[in-house]
């Protein structure tokens, strides 16, 4: 495995995970009632608590995305 392959790997990981993060954020931003209605069938929690849990989930996912996908990709671009 060389640097080129590793760079492409992290590029695609960043694109896919960045797309998922954007999609989840947009869906929750534009249709929070729909998300709650759908998820409350599986997880019966109050709407206020669900909102907090979902924002935490998006925040944690964003941190993981930055640290484990985007930063390694940028570092590989710099050292290439």
Secondary structure by P-SEA (a helix, b strand, c coil): ccaaaaaaaaaaaaaaaaaaaaaaaaaaaacaaaaaaaaaaaccccaaaaaaaaaaaaaaaaaaaaaccaaaaaaaaaac
